[in-house]
Amino acid sequence: MPGSFKISSHQLMILILLYSVGTVILHTPSPLADFAKLDAWLAALFGTGIALIFVWFYIRVGNLYPDRFRSNK
C-alpha cells in the first residue's frame, strides 16, 4: 500500500466496537446456549461485561497514545 496513514482514536473505537459486536452476534449464541443450557442469559451477560472491559481498554490505550492514531490530514 503506497504511503502510510493513521486513524483517529474515535475511528479506532468504532472499529473495535463494531468488530466485537459482530463477533458476538455471529459466533457466540449457538455454542453458548448449547453449553450453558438454561443459564445462557447469565453467560451472555458476563461475556458482554468482559467484552466491554476489553473495549474500554483498547479505547484507553488509543487515548494514551493519540499521536499513533491521528490522521495525516
C-alpha positions, 0 to 999 in steps of 0.5 A: 500500500503506497504511503502510510496513514493513521486513524483517529482514536474515535475511528479506532473505537468504532472499529473495535466496537463494531468488530466485537459486536459482530463477533458476538452476534455471529459466533457466540449464541449457538455454542453458548446456549448449547453449553450453558443450557438454561443459564445462557442469559447469565453467560451472555451477560458476563461475556458482554461485561468482559467484552466491554472491559476489553473495549474500554481498554483498547479505547484507553490505550488509543487515548494514551497514545493519540499521536499513533492514531491521528490522521495525516490530514 
